Amino acid sequence: MAEKEATPKPDAKPRKRRLWLKVGLPLIAVLIVGCALWVWVTLGFVYSSTQHTGYVKNLSQRGWLCKTWEGELSLSPTPSLADTSKTSNLQFTIRNDSVARALQLAAGGKVTLSIDEHRGVPTSCFGETENFVQGFTAAQ
């Protein structure tokens, strides 16, 4: 009788590993690039630019990892309104520390904020609001 040599069966692990390398890694890379592209588009393009005048109610630096300055502007009522006791508030974010520190020094007086609105920012790491202050001037 001739003995047959037992041929080792191919292991399934290398095949699964190759499948992971062919499918899994490109999928993860596409997701990472897609998220980076979304952040770039939302922060790179301005939806609207406006100026708002009022008094800064509060301004604080917030965040665990990504520190941003968050504030609230009390808008002055327009003279055409019959009931001038009602004022509205505008939430805003400042990403530039030097602008935030200068605004803190001007607090208490009337200021005009130059605001760029960025819609669809994916995470609060870039700011808790869609209104990003680019600069300000002290109003008379």
N, CA, C and O atoms as a GROMACS GRO file, in nm:
protein
  560
    1MET      N    1   0.081  -0.116   0.000
    1MET     CA    2   0.000   0.000   0.000
    1MET      C    3   0.087   0.124   0.000
    1MET      O    4   0.183   0.137   0.076
    2ALA      N    5   0.049   0.211  -0.086
    2ALA     CA    6   0.122   0.336  -0.094
    2ALA      C    7   0.054   0.437  -0.001
    2ALA      O    8  -0.066   0.460  -0.003
    3GLU      N    9   0.140   0.492   0.077
    3GLU     CA   10   0.085   0.590   0.171
    3GLU      C   11   0.071   0.725   0.102
    3GLU      O   12   0.161   0.773   0.033
    4LYS      N   13  -0.042   0.783   0.123
    4LYS     CA   14  -0.064   0.918   0.070
    4LYS      C   15  -0.014   1.017   0.174
    4LYS      O   16  -0.043   1.007   0.293
    5GLU      N   17   0.061   1.112   0.123
    5GLU     CA   18   0.105   1.216   0.215
    5GLU      C   19  -0.010   1.313   0.238
    5GLU      O   20  -0.077   1.356   0.144
    6ALA      N   21  -0.029   1.345   0.359
    6ALA     CA   22  -0.136   1.440   0.392
    6ALA      C   23  -0.090   1.579   0.353
    6ALA      O   24   0.009   1.632   0.404
    7THR      N   25  -0.165   1.637   0.261
    7THR     CA   26  -0.132   1.775   0.221
    7THR      C   27  -0.205   1.869   0.316
    7THR      O   28  -0.325   1.853   0.342
    8PRO      N   29  -0.134   1.966   0.367
    8PRO     CA   30  -0.200   2.059   0.461
    8PRO      C   31  -0.304   2.143   0.388
    8PRO      O   32  -0.281   2.192   0.277
    9LYS      N   33  -0.418   2.157   0.452
    9LYS     CA   34  -0.524   2.238   0.394
    9LYS      C   35  -0.488   2.386   0.409
    9LYS      O   36  -0.432   2.428   0.511
   10PRO      N   37  -0.520   2.462   0.307
   10PRO     CA   38  -0.488   2.604   0.319
   10PRO      C   39  -0.572   2.668   0.430
   10PRO      O   40  -0.691   2.640   0.446
   11ASP      N   41  -0.506   2.751   0.505
   11ASP     CA   42  -0.572   2.817   0.618
   11ASP      C   43  -0.663   2.928   0.566
   11ASP      O   44  -0.631   2.995   0.468
   12ALA      N   45  -0.774   2.947   0.632
   12ALA     CA   46  -0.872   3.048   0.587
   12ALA      C   47  -0.832   3.189   0.631
   12ALA      O   48  -0.882   3.286   0.575
   13LYS      N   49  -0.744   3.202   0.728
   13LYS     CA   50  -0.706   3.334   0.779
   13LYS      C   51  -0.641   3.423   0.674
   13LYS      O   52  -0.678   3.540   0.666
   14PRO      N   53  -0.545   3.375   0.595
   14PRO     CA   54  -0.487   3.465   0.496
   14PRO      C   55  -0.591   3.517   0.396
   14PRO      O   56  -0.580   3.631   0.350
   15ARG      N   57  -0.689   3.436   0.363
   15ARG     CA   58  -0.790   3.480   0.268
   15ARG      C   59  -0.877   3.591   0.328
   15ARG      O   60  -0.908   3.690   0.261
   16LYS      N   61  -0.915   3.575   0.455
   16LYS     CA   62  -0.993   3.677   0.523
   16LYS      C   63  -0.911   3.805   0.539
   16LYS      O   64  -0.964   3.916   0.525
   17ARG      N   65  -0.785   3.789   0.568
   17ARG     CA   66  -0.699   3.906   0.584
   17ARG      C   67  -0.687   3.982   0.453
   17ARG      O   68  -0.690   4.105   0.452
   18ARG      N   69  -0.672   3.910   0.342
   18ARG     CA   70  -0.664   3.976   0.211
   18ARG      C   71  -0.794   4.047   0.178
   18ARG      O   72  -0.793   4.156   0.120
   19LEU      N   73  -0.907   3.988   0.214
   19LEU     CA   74  -1.037   4.051   0.190
   19LEU      C   75  -1.048   4.180   0.272
   19LEU      O   76  -1.098   4.280   0.222
   20TRP      N   77  -1.002   4.177   0.396
   20TRP     CA   78  -1.004   4.296   0.479
   20TRP      C   79  -0.916   4.406   0.418
   20TRP      O   80  -0.955   4.522   0.416
   21LEU      N   81  -0.801   4.370   0.370
   21LEU     CA   82  -0.712   4.468   0.309
   21LEU      C   83  -0.770   4.525   0.180
   21LEU      O   84  -0.750   4.643   0.150
   22LYS      N   85  -0.841   4.443   0.106
   22LYS     CA   86  -0.897   4.489  -0.022
   22LYS      C   87  -1.024   4.570  -0.006
   22LYS      O   88  -1.048   4.662  -0.084
   23VAL      N   89  -1.105   4.538   0.095
   23VAL     CA   90  -1.235   4.604   0.110
   23VAL      C   91  -1.236   4.700   0.230
   23VAL      O   92  -1.280   4.814   0.216
   24GLY      N   93  -1.190   4.655   0.343
   24GLY     CA   94  -1.201   4.733   0.466
   24GLY      C   95  -1.118   4.859   0.469
   24GLY      O   96  -1.168   4.966   0.501
   25LEU      N   97  -0.991   4.847   0.436
   25LEU     CA   98  -0.904   4.964   0.440
   25LEU      C   99  -0.945   5.072   0.341
   25LEU      O  100  -0.948   5.190   0.379
   26PRO      N  101  -0.977   5.040   0.215
   26PRO     CA  102  -1.024   5.147   0.126
   26PRO      C  103  -1.154   5.211   0.175
   26PRO      O  104  -1.172   5.332   0.157
   27LEU      N  105  -1.243   5.134   0.235
   27LEU     CA  106  -1.368   5.190   0.287
   27LEU      C  107  -1.340   5.289   0.399
   27LEU      O  108  -1.401   5.396   0.404
   28ILE      N  109  -1.250   5.254   0.490
   28ILE     CA  110  -1.213   5.344   0.599
   28ILE      C  111  -1.146   5.469   0.543
   28ILE      O  112  -1.172   5.580   0.590
   29ALA      N  113  -1.060   5.452   0.445
   29ALA     CA  114  -0.993   5.568   0.384
   29ALA      C  115  -1.093   5.661   0.317
   29ALA      O  116  -1.080   5.783   0.328
   30VAL      N  117  -1.192   5.607   0.249
   30VAL     CA  118  -1.295   5.689   0.184
   30VAL      C  119  -1.376   5.765   0.290
   30VAL      O  120  -1.408   5.882   0.269
   31LEU      N  121  -1.409   5.700   0.401
   31LEU     CA  122  -1.483   5.768   0.508
   31LEU      C  123  -1.403   5.883   0.569
   31LEU      O  124  -1.458   5.990   0.594
   32ILE      N  125  -1.275   5.861   0.593
   32ILE     CA  126  -1.190   5.966   0.651
   32ILE      C  127  -1.175   6.083   0.555
   32ILE      O  128  -1.186   6.198   0.596
   33VAL      N  129  -1.151   6.054   0.429
   33VAL     CA  130  -1.138   6.161   0.330
   33VAL      C  131  -1.271   6.235   0.313
   33VAL      O  132  -1.272   6.357   0.298
   34GLY      N  133  -1.382   6.162   0.315
   34GLY     CA  134  -1.513   6.224   0.304
   34GLY      C  135  -1.542   6.318   0.420
   34GLY      O  136  -1.594   6.428   0.400
   35CYS      N  137  -1.509   6.276   0.542
   35CYS     CA  138  -1.530   6.363   0.659
   35CYS      C  139  -1.441   6.486   0.652
   35CYS      O  140  -1.486   6.597   0.681
   36ALA      N  141  -1.316   6.469   0.614
   36ALA     CA  142  -1.225   6.583   0.602
   36ALA      C  143  -1.273   6.679   0.495
   36ALA      O  144  -1.263   6.801   0.512
   37LEU      N  145  -1.324   6.628   0.386
   37LEU     CA  146  -1.376   6.712   0.278
   37LEU      C  147  -1.500   6.789   0.325
   37LEU      O  148  -1.515   6.907   0.294
   38TRP      N  149  -1.588   6.723   0.400
   38TRP     CA  150  -1.708   6.789   0.452
   38TRP      C  151  -1.671   6.905   0.546
   38TRP      O  152  -1.729   7.013   0.538
   39VAL      N  153  -1.573   6.881   0.636
   39VAL     CA  154  -1.528   6.987   0.727
   39VAL      C  155  -1.468   7.103   0.648
   39VAL      O  156  -1.496   7.219   0.677
   40TRP      N  157  -1.387   7.072   0.548
   40TRP     CA  158  -1.324   7.175   0.466
   40TRP      C  159  -1.428   7.260   0.394
   40TRP      O  160  -1.416   7.382   0.388
   41VAL      N  161  -1.530   7.196   0.338
   41VAL     CA  162  -1.634   7.268   0.264
   41VAL      C  163  -1.714   7.356   0.358
   41VAL      O  164  -1.738   7.473   0.327
   42THR      N  165  -1.757   7.304   0.473
   42THR     CA  166  -1.843   7.382   0.562
   42THR      C  167  -1.769   7.497   0.627
   42THR      O  168  -1.828   7.603   0.650
   43LEU      N  169  -1.641   7.480   0.657
   43LEU     CA  170  -1.566   7.589   0.718
   43LEU      C  171  -1.501   7.680   0.614
   43LEU      O  172  -1.467   7.794   0.646
   44GLY      N  173  -1.485   7.633   0.494
   44GLY     CA  174  -1.418   7.712   0.391
   44GLY      C  175  -1.508   7.805   0.313
   44GLY      O  176  -1.462   7.905   0.259
   45PHE      N  177  -1.635   7.774   0.307
   45PHE     CA  178  -1.728   7.855   0.228
   45PHE      C  179  -1.829   7.922   0.321
   45PHE      O  180  -1.887   7.858   0.409
   46VAL      N  181  -1.849   8.050   0.299
   46VAL     CA  182  -1.938   8.130   0.383
   46VAL      C  183  -2.077   8.129   0.323
   46VAL      O  184  -2.095   8.159   0.205
   47TYR      N  185  -2.177   8.096   0.405
   47TYR     CA  186  -2.316   8.097   0.361
   47TYR      C  187  -2.367   8.241   0.354
   47TYR      O  188  -2.429   8.280   0.255
   48SER      N  189  -2.340   8.319   0.458
   48SER     CA  190  -2.379   8.461   0.456
   48SER      C  191  -2.285   8.539   0.547
   48SER      O  192  -2.229   8.486   0.642
   49SER      N  193  -2.268   8.666   0.515
   49SER     CA  194  -2.189   8.758   0.597
   49SER      C  195  -2.280   8.872   0.641
   49SER      O  196  -2.347   8.935   0.559
   50THR      N  197  -2.282   8.898   0.771
   50THR     CA  198  -2.368   9.002   0.825
   50THR      C  199  -2.294   9.081   0.931
   50THR      O  200  -2.186   9.043   0.975
   51GLN      N  201  -2.354   9.192   0.971
   51GLN     CA  202  -2.305   9.270   1.082
   51GLN      C  203  -2.421   9.292   1.178
   51GLN      O  204  -2.531   9.328   1.137
   52HIS      N  205  -2.395   9.271   1.306
   52HIS     CA  206  -2.498   9.289   1.408
   52HIS      C  207  -2.443   9.382   1.515
   52HIS      O  208  -2.327   9.371   1.555
   53THR      N  209  -2.526   9.473   1.561
   53THR     CA  210  -2.487   9.570   1.663
   53THR      C  211  -2.566   9.543   1.790
   53THR      O  212  -2.686   9.518   1.787
   54GLY      N  213  -2.496   9.549   1.901
   54GLY     CA  214  -2.561   9.528   2.030
   54GLY      C  215  -2.459   9.526   2.141
   54GLY      O  216  -2.348   9.577   2.127
   55TYR      N  217  -2.498   9.468   2.252
   55TYR     CA  218  -2.414   9.460   2.370
   55TYR      C  219  -2.381   9.314   2.398
   55TYR      O  220  -2.469   9.228   2.394
   56VAL      N  221  -2.254   9.286   2.427
   56VAL     CA  222  -2.212   9.150   2.458
   56VAL      C  223  -2.262   9.115   2.597
   56VAL      O  224  -2.224   9.178   2.696
   57LYS      N  225  -2.348   9.012   2.605
   57LYS     CA  226  -2.402   8.970   2.734
   57LYS      C  227  -2.304   8.881   2.808
   57LYS      O  228  -2.280   8.900   2.928
   58ASN      N  229  -2.248   8.785   2.738
   58ASN     CA  230  -2.149   8.697   2.801
   58ASN      C  231  -2.053   8.647   2.695
   58ASN      O  232  -2.086   8.641   2.576
   59LEU      N  233  -1.935   8.612   2.738
   59LEU     CA  234  -1.831   8.558   2.650
   59LEU      C  235  -1.745   8.464   2.733
   59LEU      O  236  -1.684   8.505   2.831
   60SER      N  237  -1.741   8.338   2.694
   60SER     CA  238  -1.664   8.241   2.770
   60SER      C  239  -1.596   8.143   2.676
   60SER      O  240  -1.642   8.117   2.565
   61GLN      N  241  -1.484   8.089   2.725
   61GLN     CA  242  -1.411   7.989   2.648
   61GLN      C  243  -1.461   7.852   2.691
   61GLN      O  244  -1.464   7.820   2.810
   62ARG      N  245  -1.501   7.770   2.593
   62ARG     CA  246  -1.561   7.640   2.623
   62ARG      C  247  -1.494   7.531   2.542
   62ARG      O  248  -1.428   7.556   2.441
   63GLY      N  249  -1.512   7.409   2.590
   63GLY     CA  250  -1.465   7.292   2.517
   63GLY      C  251  -1.364   7.212   2.596
   63GLY      O  252  -1.283   7.267   2.671
   64TRP      N  253  -1.370   7.080   2.579
   64TRP     CA  254  -1.274   6.991   2.644
   64TRP      C  255  -1.145   6.985   2.565
   64TRP      O  256  -1.037   7.012   2.617
   65LEU      N  257  -1.157   6.949   2.439
   65LEU     CA  258  -1.041   6.935   2.353
   65LEU      C  259  -1.022   7.058   2.265
   65LEU      O  260  -0.913   7.115   2.259
   66CYS      N  261  -1.125   7.098   2.200
   66CYS     CA  262  -1.122   7.211   2.108
   66CYS      C  263  -1.179   7.332   2.179
   66CYS      O  264  -1.300   7.341   2.200
   67LYS      N  265  -1.095   7.426   2.216
   67LYS     CA  266  -1.139   7.544   2.289
   67LYS      C  267  -1.186   7.650   2.190
   67LYS      O  268  -1.111   7.691   2.101
   68THR      N  269  -1.309   7.695   2.207
   68THR     CA  270  -1.364   7.805   2.129
   68THR      C  271  -1.428   7.904   2.224
   68THR      O  272  -1.462   7.870   2.338
   69TRP      N  273  -1.443   8.025   2.178
   69TRP     CA  274  -1.508   8.130   2.256
   69TRP      C  275  -1.653   8.136   2.212
   69TRP      O  276  -1.682   8.153   2.094
   70GLU      N  277  -1.743   8.122   2.307
   70GLU     CA  278  -1.886   8.126   2.280
   70GLU      C  279  -1.945   8.246   2.351
   70GLU      O  280  -1.912   8.273   2.467
   71GLY      N  281  -2.032   8.318   2.282
   71GLY     CA  282  -2.089   8.437   2.343
   71GLY      C  283  -2.231   8.462   2.298
   71GLY      O  284  -2.287   8.391   2.214
   72GLU      N  285  -2.288   8.566   2.357
   72GLU     CA  286  -2.424   8.605   2.326
   72GLU      C  287  -2.429   8.756   2.314
   72GLU      O  288  -2.378   8.828   2.400
   73LEU      N  289  -2.489   8.803   2.207
   73LEU     CA  290  -2.502   8.946   2.180
   73LEU      C  291  -2.647   8.985   2.197
   73LEU      O  292  -2.736   8.926   2.135
   74SER      N  293  -2.671   9.084   2.282
   74SER     CA  294  -2.807   9.136   2.300
   74SER      C  295  -2.828   9.243   2.194
   74SER      O  296  -2.766   9.350   2.199
   75LEU      N  297  -2.915   9.214   2.100
   75LEU     CA  298  -2.938   9.306   1.988
   75LEU      C  299  -3.025   9.422   2.032
   75LEU      O  300  -3.121   9.405   2.106
   76SER      N  301  -2.990   9.538   1.986
   76SER     CA  302  -3.068   9.657   2.018
   76SER      C  303  -3.200   9.653   1.944
   76SER      O  304  -3.205   9.612   1.828
   77PRO      N  305  -3.307   9.694   2.008
   77PRO     CA  306  -3.435   9.697   1.938
   77PRO      C  307  -3.436   9.808   1.832
   77PRO      O  308  -3.374   9.913   1.850
   78THR      N  309  -3.506   9.783   1.725
   78THR     CA  310  -3.515   9.884   1.619
   78THR      C  311  -3.614   9.992   1.661
   78THR      O  312  -3.709   9.962   1.733
   79PRO      N  313  -3.593  10.117   1.618
   79PRO     CA  314  -3.682  10.225   1.659
   79PRO      C  315  -3.824  10.209   1.606
   79PRO      O  316  -3.917  10.268   1.662
   80SER      N  317  -3.845  10.132   1.501
   80SER     CA  318  -3.979  10.119   1.444
   80SER      C  319  -4.069  10.027   1.525
   80SER      O  320  -4.190  10.026   1.503
   81LEU      N  321  -4.014   9.950   1.617
   81LEU     CA  322  -4.096   9.861   1.699
   81LEU      C  323  -4.173   9.940   1.804
   81LEU      O  324  -4.119  10.032   1.866
   82ALA      N  325  -4.298   9.904   1.823
   82ALA     CA  326  -4.379   9.974   1.922
   82ALA      C  327  -4.336   9.938   2.062
   82ALA      O  328  -4.328  10.024   2.150
   83ASP      N  329  -4.306   9.809   2.085
   83ASP     CA  330  -4.266   9.763   2.217
   83ASP      C  331  -4.114   9.749   2.219
   83ASP      O  332  -4.060   9.650   2.170
   84THR      N  333  -4.045   9.847   2.274
   84THR     CA  334  -3.899   9.846   2.273
   84THR      C  335  -3.841   9.767   2.389
   84THR      O  336  -3.719   9.757   2.402
   85SER      N  337  -3.926   9.711   2.474
   85SER     CA  338  -3.875   9.633   2.586
   85SER      C  339  -3.827   9.495   2.543
   85SER      O  340  -3.754   9.429   2.616
   86LYS      N  341  -3.869   9.453   2.425
   86LYS     CA  342  -3.830   9.320   2.378
   86LYS      C  343  -3.700   9.330   2.298
   86LYS      O  344  -3.690   9.406   2.202
   87THR      N  345  -3.603   9.253   2.340
   87THR     CA  346  -3.478   9.245   2.265
   87THR      C  347  -3.453   9.099   2.231
   87THR      O  348  -3.500   9.009   2.300
   88SER      N  349  -3.380   9.077   2.124
   88SER     CA  350  -3.345   8.940   2.088
   88SER      C  351  -3.196   8.920   2.109
   88SER      O  352  -3.119   9.016   2.114
   89ASN      N  353  -3.157   8.796   2.120
   89ASN     CA  354  -3.018   8.762   2.145
   89ASN      C  355  -2.964   8.681   2.029
   89ASN      O  356  -3.036   8.605   1.965
   90LEU      N  357  -2.835   8.698   2.002
   90LEU     CA  358  -2.767   8.626   1.896
   90LEU      C  359  -2.652   8.548   1.957
   90LEU      O  360  -2.564   8.605   2.022
   91GLN      N  361  -2.652   8.418   1.935
   91GLN     CA  362  -2.543   8.333   1.981
   91GLN      C  363  -2.432   8.338   1.876
   91GLN      O  364  -2.460   8.336   1.757
   92PHE      N  365  -2.305   8.344   1.920
   92PHE     CA  366  -2.194   8.349   1.826
   92PHE      C  367  -2.074   8.273   1.879
   92PHE      O  368  -2.064   8.243   1.998
   93THR      N  369  -1.982   8.242   1.789
   93THR     CA  370  -1.859   8.171   1.819
   93THR      C  371  -1.741   8.252   1.768
   93THR      O  372  -1.747   8.311   1.660
   94ILE      N  373  -1.633   8.255   1.846
   94ILE     CA  374  -1.508   8.318   1.803
   94ILE      C  375  -1.400   8.211   1.808
   94ILE      O  376  -1.379   8.148   1.912
   95ARG      N  377  -1.332   8.191   1.697
   95ARG     CA  378  -1.225   8.091   1.692
   95ARG      C  379  -1.088   8.154   1.711
   95ARG      O  380  -0.990   8.082   1.734
   96ASN      N  381  -1.078   8.286   1.701
   96ASN     CA  382  -0.951   8.356   1.710
   96ASN      C  383  -0.936   8.415   1.851
   96ASN      O  384  -1.018   8.496   1.894
   97ASP      N  385  -0.832   8.373   1.924
   97ASP     CA  386  -0.812   8.418   2.061
   97ASP      C  387  -0.790   8.568   2.072
   97ASP      O  388  -0.839   8.631   2.166
   98SER      N  389  -0.718   8.628   1.977
   98SER     CA  390  -0.690   8.771   1.987
   98SER      C  391  -0.817   8.854   1.969
   98SER      O  392  -0.834   8.957   2.035
   99VAL      N  393  -0.907   8.811   1.881
   99VAL     CA  394  -1.035   8.881   1.864
   99VAL      C  395  -1.118   8.867   1.991
   99VAL      O  396  -1.181   8.964   2.034
  100ALA      N  397  -1.119   8.751   2.052
  100ALA     CA  398  -1.198   8.728   2.174
  100ALA      C  399  -1.144   8.813   2.289
  100ALA      O  400  -1.223   8.871   2.364
  101ARG      N  401  -1.015   8.820   2.304
  101ARG     CA  402  -0.958   8.900   2.413
  101ARG      C  403  -0.986   9.049   2.392
  101ARG      O  404  -1.015   9.121   2.488
  102ALA      N  405  -0.978   9.096   2.268
  102ALA     CA  406  -1.009   9.236   2.241
  102ALA      C  407  -1.157   9.265   2.266
  102ALA      O  408  -1.192   9.373   2.314
  103LEU      N  409  -1.243   9.170   2.234
  103LEU     CA  410  -1.386   9.187   2.259
  103LEU      C  411  -1.416   9.188   2.409
  103LEU      O  412  -1.507   9.258   2.453
  104GLN      N  413  -1.341   9.113   2.486
  104GLN     CA  414  -1.357   9.116   2.631
  104GLN      C  415  -1.325   9.254   2.686
  104GLN      O  416  -1.391   9.302   2.778
  105LEU      N  417  -1.223   9.317   2.631
  105LEU     CA  418  -1.186   9.451   2.676
  105LEU      C  419  -1.291   9.554   2.638
  105LEU      O  420  -1.308   9.654   2.709
  106ALA      N  421  -1.362   9.531   2.528
  106ALA     CA  422  -1.466   9.624   2.483
  106ALA      C  423  -1.602   9.592   2.543
  106ALA      O  424  -1.701   9.659   2.512
  107ALA      N  425  -1.610   9.490   2.627
  107ALA     CA  426  -1.738   9.450   2.685
  107ALA      C  427  -1.796   9.562   2.769
  107ALA      O  428  -1.722   9.638   2.833
  108GLY      N  429  -1.927   9.573   2.768
  108GLY     CA  430  -1.995   9.679   2.841
  108GLY      C  431  -2.038   9.791   2.749
  108GLY      O  432  -2.132   9.865   2.780
  109GLY      N  433  -1.970   9.805   2.636
  109GLY     CA  434  -2.008   9.906   2.540
  109GLY      C  435  -2.077   9.843   2.421
  109GLY      O  436  -2.083   9.721   2.407
  110LYS      N  437  -2.130   9.928   2.336
  110LYS     CA  438  -2.199   9.881   2.217
  110LYS      C  439  -2.095   9.843   2.111
  110LYS      O  440  -2.002   9.919   2.085
  111VAL      N  441  -2.112   9.726   2.051
  111VAL     CA  442  -2.018   9.679   1.949
  111VAL      C  443  -2.094   9.633   1.825
  111VAL      O  444  -2.211   9.596   1.832
  112THR      N  445  -2.024   9.637   1.712
  112THR     CA  446  -2.077   9.584   1.587
  112THR      C  447  -1.990   9.465   1.548
  112THR      O  448  -1.871   9.481   1.522
  113LEU      N  449  -2.050   9.347   1.544
  113LEU     CA  450  -1.977   9.224   1.510
  113LEU      C  451  -1.991   9.194   1.362
  113LEU      O  452  -2.100   9.202   1.306
  114SER      N  453  -1.879   9.159   1.299
  114SER     CA  454  -1.880   9.109   1.161
  114SER      C  455  -1.886   8.957   1.169
  114SER      O  456  -1.794   8.893   1.219
  115ILE      N  457  -1.996   8.900   1.121
  115ILE     CA  458  -2.022   8.757   1.140
  115ILE      C  459  -2.033   8.687   1.005
  115ILE      O  460  -2.101   8.735   0.914
  116ASP      N  461  -1.965   8.574   0.993
  116ASP     CA  462  -1.980   8.484   0.879
  116ASP      C  463  -2.058   8.362   0.926
  116ASP      O  464  -2.024   8.301   1.028
  117GLU      N  465  -2.160   8.325   0.850
  117GLU     CA  466  -2.241   8.208   0.885
  117GLU      C  467  -2.193   8.088   0.804
  117GLU      O  468  -2.187   8.093   0.681
  118HIS      N  469  -2.160   7.982   0.874
  118HIS     CA  470  -2.118   7.856   0.811
  118HIS      C  471  -2.222   7.750   0.848
  118HIS      O  472  -2.233   7.713   0.964
  119ARG      N  473  -2.296   7.703   0.751
  119ARG     CA  474  -2.400   7.604   0.776
  119ARG      C  475  -2.344   7.462   0.763
  119ARG      O  476  -2.256   7.436   0.681
  120GLY      N  477  -2.395   7.372   0.846
  120GLY     CA  478  -2.364   7.231   0.835
  120GLY      C  479  -2.230   7.190   0.892
  120GLY      O  480  -2.176   7.087   0.852
  121VAL      N  481  -2.175   7.267   0.985
  121VAL     CA  482  -2.048   7.228   1.047
  121VAL      C  483  -2.073   7.099   1.125
  121VAL      O  484  -2.164   7.095   1.209
  122PRO      N  485  -1.995   6.994   1.099
  122PRO     CA  486  -2.031   6.861   1.149
  122PRO      C  487  -2.019   6.838   1.299
  122PRO      O  488  -2.086   6.748   1.350
  123THR      N  489  -1.940   6.913   1.370
  123THR     CA  490  -1.920   6.886   1.511
  123THR      C  491  -1.907   7.015   1.589
  123THR      O  492  -1.871   7.118   1.532
  124SER      N  493  -1.935   7.011   1.717
  124SER     CA  494  -1.923   7.131   1.800
  124SER      C  495  -1.778   7.162   1.835
  124SER      O  496  -1.752   7.260   1.904
  125CYS      N  497  -1.686   7.082   1.789
  125CYS     CA  498  -1.544   7.107   1.813
  125CYS      C  499  -1.500   7.237   1.744
  125CYS      O  500  -1.407   7.304   1.791
  126PHE      N  501  -1.566   7.274   1.635
  126PHE     CA  502  -1.530   7.396   1.563
  126PHE      C  503  -1.610   7.516   1.612
  126PHE      O  504  -1.579   7.629   1.576
  127GLY      N  505  -1.709   7.493   1.693
  127GLY     CA  506  -1.792   7.599   1.747
  127GLY      C  507  -1.932   7.547   1.770
  127GLY      O  508  -1.980   7.461   1.696
  128GLU      N  509  -1.997   7.599   1.872
  128GLU     CA  510  -2.131   7.550   1.906
  128GLU      C  511  -2.240   7.616   1.822
  128GLU      O  512  -2.354   7.568   1.821
  129THR      N  513  -2.207   7.723   1.752
  129THR     CA  514  -2.307   7.792   1.670
  129THR      C  515  -2.260   7.795   1.525
  129THR      O  516  -2.148   7.754   1.493
  130GLU      N  517  -2.348   7.844   1.438
  130GLU     CA  518  -2.313   7.860   1.297
  130GLU      C  519  -2.260   8.000   1.268
  130GLU      O  520  -2.218   8.028   1.156
  131ASN      N  521  -2.263   8.090   1.368
  131ASN     CA  522  -2.221   8.229   1.351
  131ASN      C  523  -2.080   8.248   1.404
  131ASN      O  524  -2.058   8.241   1.525
  132PHE      N  525  -1.985   8.273   1.314
  132PHE     CA  526  -1.846   8.288   1.350
  132PHE      C  527  -1.805   8.435   1.336
  132PHE      O  528  -1.815   8.492   1.227
  133VAL      N  529  -1.759   8.495   1.445
  133VAL     CA  530  -1.717   8.634   1.445
  133VAL      C  531  -1.580   8.645   1.380
  133VAL      O  532  -1.486   8.574   1.418
  134GLN      N  533  -1.568   8.735   1.281
  134GLN     CA  534  -1.441   8.758   1.214
  134GLN      C  535  -1.371   8.882   1.269
  134GLN      O  536  -1.248   8.891   1.264
  135GLY      N  537  -1.448   8.976   1.320
  135GLY     CA  538  -1.394   9.100   1.376
  135GLY      C  539  -1.506   9.182   1.434
  135GLY      O  540  -1.623   9.144   1.427
  136PHE      N  541  -1.470   9.296   1.493
  136PHE     CA  542  -1.572   9.384   1.551
  136PHE      C  543  -1.520   9.526   1.554
  136PHE      O  544  -1.400   9.551   1.541
  137THR      N  545  -1.614   9.619   1.570
  137THR     CA  546  -1.580   9.758   1.591
  137THR      C  547  -1.665   9.809   1.706
  137THR      O  548  -1.779   9.768   1.725
  138ALA      N  549  -1.606   9.900   1.783
  138ALA     CA  550  -1.682   9.961   1.893
  138ALA      C  551  -1.774  10.067   1.833
  138ALA      O  552  -1.729  10.158   1.763
  139ALA      N  553  -1.903  10.054   1.860
  139ALA     CA  554  -2.002  10.147   1.805
  139ALA      C  555  -2.021  10.264   1.900
  139ALA      O  556  -2.002  10.251   2.021
  140GLN      N  557  -2.059  10.380   1.846
  140GLN     CA  558  -2.085  10.498   1.928
  140GLN      C  559  -2.230  10.504   1.966
  140GLN      O  560  -2.272  10.597   2.035
   0.00000   0.00000   0.00000
